[in-house]
């Protein structure tokens, strides 16, 4: 079966996938709804193949890459899930202490895409830790459907504690210079915003299409922010005007980028929502931002 490119897929299908990926409709209903768009030689299986993640051929940093060391570790999160597993990735040739970056997954656990982002951060010169908030439930189960189901069983504020504990782990790492930032995607974008609320000493926060804090919480933010949004993401973008108003009212340091004509999840290179030009620009901006604030 020849894989469809995103130009062959109706925007309504992308919107339906967003509903499916965020638990608004189940898989059966998702398949029923996208069947309407299986016309002109496009089939439901071809649409499904295009929309669901491909983790086999999309990895950008291969395991064993000589530019970094990458291993699973465990750290303690006493206010969250207890013992948490994460992927720790370290630049191979770092001669001095470097900044640390917590990489926060979406609403489905530590899948191969987020692991790859962690490795990219190490290649960019940072020590990264990509935790798996599903650890108390056995960890990422190997597919996103089951991962979403598991993550719904955890309290998001307890998961926030797991990522705050990851920040503490990196801050005290012997090869980290004491400056730690965070980047997160979707659910991880909300975590990134909330870590900025909770941690006055957080060196930098980069939420990708993440839910926004309240105006009251926004007033507590001390760290510089780089906010990345997808132009077609009506669901998340609905909260942006109030967030920006609160940021301005409290004289917070922030940059915001709205990438036009791209969908929620545009940075994730494993699905058809991926937009290469916008994703690469957003990632380049992210690592430059970390260079400025974590060095």
C-alpha positions as CSV (number, residue, x, y, z in Angstrom):
1,X,0.0,0.0,0.0
2,X,1.5,3.4,-1.1
3,X,1.5,5.8,1.8
4,X,-0.6,9.0,1.3
5,X,1.1,12.3,1.6
6,X,-0.5,15.0,3.7
7,X,-1.7,16.9,0.6
8,X,-4.0,14.0,-0.1
9,X,-5.6,14.1,3.3
10,X,-8.5,16.4,4.1
11,X,-8.1,18.8,7.0
12,X,-11.2,17.3,8.5
13,X,-9.3,14.0,8.8
14,X,-6.5,15.8,10.7
15,X,-9.1,17.3,13.0
16,X,-10.7,13.9,13.6
17,X,-7.3,12.5,14.4
18,X,-6.8,15.3,16.9
19,X,-10.1,14.3,18.6
20,X,-9.0,10.7,18.6
21,X,-5.5,11.4,19.9
22,X,-7.0,13.4,22.8
23,X,-9.6,10.9,23.8
24,X,-12.6,12.8,22.5
25,X,-13.7,9.9,20.3
26,X,-12.7,6.2,20.4
27,X,-11.0,4.2,17.7
28,X,-14.2,2.7,16.4
29,X,-15.8,6.2,16.0
30,X,-12.6,7.6,14.5
31,X,-12.7,4.9,11.8
32,X,-16.4,5.5,11.2
33,X,-15.9,9.2,10.7
34,X,-12.8,9.0,8.4
35,X,-14.6,6.5,6.2
36,X,-16.5,9.4,4.7
37,X,-13.2,10.7,3.3
38,X,-12.2,7.4,1.7
39,X,-12.9,8.4,-1.9
40,X,-11.2,8.6,-5.2
41,X,-8.9,5.7,-4.6
42,X,-8.2,6.7,-1.0
43,X,-9.1,3.9,1.4
44,X,-9.7,3.8,5.2
45,X,-6.5,1.6,5.7
46,X,-4.5,4.1,3.7
47,X,-5.8,7.0,5.7
48,X,-5.2,5.1,9.0
49,X,-1.6,4.2,7.8
50,X,-0.9,7.9,7.1
51,X,-2.3,9.2,10.4
52,X,-0.9,6.7,12.8
53,X,2.8,7.0,13.8
54,X,5.6,5.3,12.0
55,X,8.4,4.7,14.5
56,X,10.4,2.3,12.4
57,X,11.7,4.6,9.7
58,X,11.6,8.1,11.2
59,X,14.3,8.0,13.9
60,X,16.8,10.7,13.3
61,X,19.4,9.7,15.9
62,X,20.2,6.0,15.7
63,X,21.0,3.9,18.8
64,X,24.7,3.7,19.2
65,X,25.3,7.1,17.5
66,X,28.9,8.0,18.4
67,X,28.0,11.6,19.2
68,X,26.2,10.7,22.5
69,X,25.6,8.2,25.2
70,X,22.0,7.2,25.9
71,X,20.9,4.9,28.6
72,X,17.8,4.3,30.7
73,X,18.0,5.4,34.4
74,X,15.7,5.5,37.3
75,X,15.2,8.4,39.7
76,X,13.0,9.1,42.7
77,X,9.8,11.1,42.5
78,X,8.5,11.0,46.1
79,X,5.6,13.4,45.5
80,X,4.6,11.7,42.2
81,X,4.9,8.2,41.0
82,X,7.8,7.0,43.2
83,X,10.5,5.4,41.1
84,X,10.5,6.8,37.5
85,X,12.3,5.5,34.5
86,X,13.8,7.9,32.0
87,X,16.1,8.0,29.0
88,X,19.3,10.0,29.9
89,X,21.3,11.2,26.9
90,X,24.7,12.8,27.2
91,X,26.9,14.4,24.6
92,X,30.0,12.2,24.0
93,X,32.6,15.0,23.8
94,X,31.4,17.5,26.4
95,X,34.6,18.7,28.0
96,X,32.9,21.1,30.5
97,X,29.7,21.0,32.4
98,X,26.7,21.7,30.2
99,X,23.0,22.6,30.6
100,X,20.3,20.1,31.2
101,X,17.0,19.6,29.4
102,X,13.9,17.7,30.6
103,X,12.0,16.4,27.6
104,X,8.3,15.8,28.3
105,X,6.2,13.4,26.3
106,X,2.7,13.7,25.0
107,X,-0.4,12.0,26.4
108,X,0.9,8.5,25.7
109,X,4.1,7.9,27.6
110,X,7.8,7.8,26.5
111,X,7.4,6.6,22.9
112,X,10.3,6.4,20.3
113,X,9.6,9.9,19.0
114,X,10.2,11.5,22.4
115,X,13.3,9.4,22.9
116,X,14.6,10.6,19.6
117,X,14.0,14.2,20.7
118,X,16.0,13.5,23.8
119,X,18.9,12.2,21.7
120,X,18.6,15.3,19.5
121,X,19.0,17.5,22.5
122,X,22.2,15.6,23.5
123,X,23.6,16.0,20.0
124,X,22.9,19.7,20.3
125,X,25.1,19.8,23.4
126,X,22.8,19.3,26.4
127,X,22.3,16.5,28.9
128,X,18.7,15.5,28.4
129,X,16.4,13.4,30.5
130,X,13.2,12.1,28.9
131,X,11.0,10.6,31.7
132,X,8.2,8.0,31.3
133,X,5.3,9.1,33.4
134,X,3.8,5.7,32.8
135,X,6.5,4.0,34.8
136,X,4.2,3.3,37.8
137,X,1.8,1.5,35.4
138,X,4.5,-0.6,33.8
139,X,5.9,2.0,31.4
140,X,5.1,2.9,27.8
141,X,3.4,-0.3,26.5
142,X,4.8,-0.2,22.9
143,X,1.9,1.5,21.2
144,X,0.2,4.8,21.6
145,X,-3.4,3.6,21.9
146,X,-2.6,1.6,25.1
147,X,-0.3,4.4,26.2
148,X,-3.1,6.9,26.1
149,X,-5.3,4.5,28.0
150,X,-2.7,4.1,30.7
151,X,-1.9,7.8,31.0
152,X,-5.6,8.5,31.7
153,X,-5.2,6.4,34.8
154,X,-2.7,8.8,36.3
155,X,-3.4,12.2,37.9
156,X,-1.8,14.9,35.8
157,X,-0.6,16.9,38.9
158,X,1.2,13.8,40.2
159,X,2.8,13.5,36.8
160,X,3.9,17.1,37.0
161,X,5.7,16.1,40.2
162,X,7.5,13.4,38.2
163,X,8.9,16.0,35.8
164,X,9.8,18.4,38.5
165,X,11.7,15.5,40.1
166,X,13.5,15.0,36.8
167,X,14.5,18.7,36.9
168,X,16.0,18.2,40.3
169,X,17.8,15.1,39.1
170,X,19.4,17.0,36.2
171,X,20.2,20.1,38.3
172,X,22.2,17.8,40.7
173,X,23.8,15.8,37.9
174,X,27.7,16.0,38.2
175,X,28.0,17.0,34.6
176,X,25.2,19.6,34.5
177,X,26.2,23.2,35.1
178,X,23.2,23.8,37.4
179,X,21.0,25.3,34.7
180,X,18.1,23.2,33.5
181,X,15.3,23.9,30.9
182,X,12.3,22.0,29.7
183,X,10.7,21.3,26.4
184,X,7.4,19.4,26.0
185,X,4.8,18.6,23.5
186,X,1.0,18.7,23.8
187,X,0.5,17.3,27.4
188,X,4.2,18.0,27.7
189,X,3.6,21.6,26.6
190,X,1.2,22.0,29.6
191,X,3.8,20.4,31.9
192,X,6.4,22.8,30.5
193,X,4.2,25.8,31.3
194,X,3.4,24.5,34.7
195,X,7.1,23.8,35.5
196,X,7.7,27.5,34.7
197,X,4.9,28.3,37.2
198,X,6.3,25.9,39.9
199,X,10.0,26.5,39.6
200,X,11.3,30.1,39.8
201,X,14.8,28.9,39.1
202,X,13.9,27.0,35.9
203,X,16.4,28.4,33.3
204,X,14.1,28.2,30.2
205,X,10.8,26.6,29.1
206,X,9.7,25.7,25.6
207,X,6.1,24.5,25.4
208,X,5.0,23.1,22.1
209,X,1.2,23.5,21.6
210,X,0.6,23.2,25.3
211,X,-2.3,24.0,27.5
212,X,-1.9,27.4,29.3
213,X,-1.8,28.2,33.0
214,X,-4.3,30.5,34.6
215,X,-3.7,34.3,34.9
216,X,-3.0,33.8,38.6
217,X,-0.4,31.1,37.9
218,X,1.1,33.1,35.0
219,X,2.0,35.8,37.5
220,X,4.3,33.3,39.3
221,X,6.5,32.6,36.2
222,X,10.1,33.7,36.5
223,X,11.8,31.7,33.7
224,X,12.0,32.9,30.0
225,X,9.5,31.2,27.7
226,X,9.5,30.3,24.1
227,X,6.0,29.3,23.1
228,X,5.4,27.3,19.9
229,X,1.9,27.0,18.4
230,X,0.4,25.4,15.3
231,X,-1.8,27.7,13.2
232,X,-4.5,25.2,12.6
233,X,-4.7,24.1,16.2
234,X,-8.0,25.7,17.3
235,X,-8.3,23.6,20.4
236,X,-5.0,24.8,22.1
237,X,-4.9,28.2,20.4
238,X,-8.2,29.2,22.0
239,X,-6.3,29.7,25.3
240,X,-3.5,31.7,23.8
241,X,-5.0,35.3,23.8
242,X,-5.7,35.1,27.6
243,X,-2.3,33.7,28.3
244,X,-0.6,36.4,26.3
245,X,-2.6,39.1,28.0
246,X,-1.5,37.7,31.4
247,X,2.2,37.5,30.3
248,X,2.1,41.1,29.1
249,X,0.3,42.3,32.2
250,X,2.9,40.7,34.4
251,X,5.9,41.8,32.3
252,X,7.1,38.3,31.7
253,X,9.9,37.4,29.3
254,X,8.5,35.4,26.4
255,X,8.7,34.8,22.7
256,X,5.8,33.3,20.8
257,X,5.8,31.7,17.4
258,X,2.6,30.7,15.5
259,X,3.4,28.5,12.5
260,X,0.8,29.0,9.9
261,X,-1.1,26.3,8.1
262,X,0.3,23.5,10.2
263,X,-1.5,21.1,12.6
264,X,-1.2,20.3,16.3
265,X,1.7,17.8,16.4
266,X,3.6,19.4,13.5
267,X,6.9,18.7,15.2
268,X,6.3,15.0,15.5
269,X,7.9,13.5,12.4
270,X,6.2,10.1,12.7
271,X,2.8,11.1,11.4
272,X,1.3,13.0,8.5
273,X,0.8,16.0,10.7
274,X,4.5,16.6,10.5
275,X,5.6,19.7,8.7
276,X,9.3,19.5,8.0
277,X,10.0,23.2,7.4
278,X,8.1,24.4,10.5
279,X,9.4,21.5,12.7
280,X,13.1,22.2,11.8
281,X,12.7,25.9,12.3
282,X,11.0,25.4,15.7
283,X,13.7,22.9,16.8
284,X,16.4,25.3,15.6
285,X,14.8,28.1,17.6
286,X,14.5,25.8,20.6
287,X,18.1,24.8,20.8
288,X,19.3,28.3,20.2
289,X,17.1,29.5,23.0
290,X,18.6,26.8,25.3
291,X,22.1,27.8,24.2
292,X,21.3,31.4,25.3
293,X,19.8,30.4,28.7
294,X,21.6,27.2,29.8
295,X,25.2,28.0,29.0
